[in-house]
């Protein structure tokens, strides 16, 4: 009887935890690993600089290019950092509105993206659509590691698998 109670308690816990882990998918992203130490080129319709908080906002048809990686959006907020020696650099980019990330043959779309330069990580959120040669996936969140050329999707991951031809 005790075993039955333990089984009844543990079985739902095991099923629940399995369901959560099933919502994460790891895949390759980009044909070539990107180098986050390369210069970042930004073009846009307008630029507003805020000296008080050390940020710059690019607005309208924003295109960011870094090596083989290309990111476009309606708006991009650039947040700067300053190291101990006083040297200034880009800490991260926050893109909003029709965000598209392209690296080699792979492309992803989302409502928002945050690119942390030093780690080479881009986190895309909001109606994520990932297109690759092997198919299309959707999710709530996509994390791309540009240095390793990998990505992981989480939060209601969905894809359509086609059967092979006979």
C-alpha positions in Angstrom: 0.0 0.0 0.0 2.9 2.4 0.9 4.5 1.6 -2.5 1.3 2.5 -4.3 1.1 5.9 -2.5 4.7 6.6 -3.4 4.1 5.7 -7.0 1.0 7.8 -7.2 2.9 10.8 -5.8 6.1 10.3 -7.9 4.5 9.5 -11.2 2.9 12.9 -11.8 6.1 14.6 -10.8 8.1 12.5 -13.3 5.6 13.2 -16.1 5.5 16.9 -15.3 9.3 17.3 -15.3 9.6 15.3 -18.6 7.0 17.6 -20.2 9.0 20.7 -19.3 12.3 19.3 -20.7 10.6 18.3 -23.9 9.9 22.0 -24.7 13.6 22.7 -25.3 15.3 21.9 -28.6 19.0 22.4 -29.4 20.2 22.8 -33.0 23.0 24.1 -35.1 22.8 27.8 -36.3 24.8 29.4 -39.0 27.1 27.7 -41.5 30.1 29.6 -40.1 30.8 30.4 -36.4 30.7 34.2 -35.9 33.4 36.2 -34.2 31.9 38.7 -31.6 35.2 40.5 -31.4 34.8 41.9 -34.9 33.7 45.5 -35.4 29.9 46.1 -35.4 28.6 48.2 -38.3 25.3 49.9 -37.8 23.2 51.8 -40.4 19.8 53.4 -39.7 17.5 56.3 -40.8 18.2 58.3 -37.6 20.4 58.2 -34.5 19.7 59.7 -31.0 22.6 59.7 -28.5 21.9 60.0 -24.8 25.1 61.2 -23.0 23.5 60.9 -19.6 23.0 57.2 -19.6 25.6 56.2 -22.2 23.2 54.9 -24.9 22.4 55.4 -28.5 19.1 54.7 -30.3 19.1 53.8 -34.0 15.6 54.2 -35.5 14.2 53.1 -38.9 15.5 50.4 -41.2 18.3 49.5 -38.8 20.9 47.0 -40.1 23.7 45.6 -38.0 26.5 43.7 -39.6 29.3 41.9 -37.7 31.3 39.5 -39.8 28.9 37.0 -41.3 26.0 37.9 -38.9 23.3 40.4 -40.0 20.6 41.7 -37.7 17.9 44.1 -38.8 15.1 45.7 -36.8 12.9 48.8 -36.6 14.7 50.1 -33.5 18.0 49.3 -31.8 19.2 50.6 -28.5 23.0 50.4 -28.1 24.2 50.3 -24.5 27.9 51.1 -23.9 30.2 50.0 -21.2 33.4 51.4 -19.8 36.2 49.2 -18.5 38.6 50.0 -15.6 41.1 51.7 -17.9 38.3 54.1 -19.2 38.0 52.4 -22.6 34.5 52.5 -24.0 32.9 49.6 -26.0 29.5 48.2 -26.8 28.0 46.1 -24.0 24.8 45.0 -25.7 22.3 45.8 -28.4 18.5 45.7 -27.8 16.5 45.3 -31.0 12.7 45.7 -31.2 10.2 45.6 -34.0 10.4 43.1 -36.9 13.7 41.7 -35.8 15.5 39.4 -38.3 18.8 37.6 -37.6 20.7 36.0 -40.5 23.8 33.9 -40.2 24.8 32.0 -43.3 21.8 30.0 -44.6 19.9 30.2 -41.3 17.4 33.0 -40.4 15.3 33.8 -37.4 12.5 36.4 -36.9 11.1 37.7 -33.6 9.6 40.7 -31.9 12.7 41.4 -29.7 16.3 40.5 -29.5 19.1 41.2 -27.1 22.7 40.7 -28.3 25.4 40.6 -25.6 28.6 41.3 -27.5 31.2 39.8 -25.1 29.5 36.5 -24.8 28.4 36.4 -28.5 24.8 35.5 -27.3 21.6 36.7 -29.0 18.3 36.0 -27.1 15.2 36.4 -29.3 11.7 36.5 -27.9 8.2 36.9 -29.0 6.8 34.8 -31.8 10.1 33.3 -32.9 10.3 31.8 -36.3 13.5 29.9 -37.3 14.1 29.0 -40.9 16.7 26.5 -41.9 17.3 24.3 -44.9 15.9 21.3 -43.0 12.7 23.0 -42.0 11.0 25.7 -40.0 10.5 25.9 -36.2 8.5 28.2 -34.0 8.9 29.0 -30.3 8.6 31.7 -27.7 12.4 32.1 -27.2 15.5 31.4 -29.2 19.1 31.6 -27.7 21.8 31.8 -30.3 25.5 31.3 -29.4 27.4 32.8 -32.3 30.8 31.6 -31.1 29.8 27.9 -31.1 27.3 28.1 -33.9 24.5 26.6 -31.9 21.0 27.6 -30.8 18.3 26.4 -28.5 14.6 27.0 -28.7 12.2 26.9 -25.7 8.6 27.6 -24.8 6.1 25.8 -27.1 8.5 24.6 -29.7 6.7 23.6 -32.8 7.9 22.1 -36.2 6.4 20.0 -38.9 8.2 16.9 -39.9 7.8 15.6 -43.4 8.1 11.9 -44.1 10.8 10.8 -46.5 10.1 10.0 -50.2 9.7 6.4 -51.2 
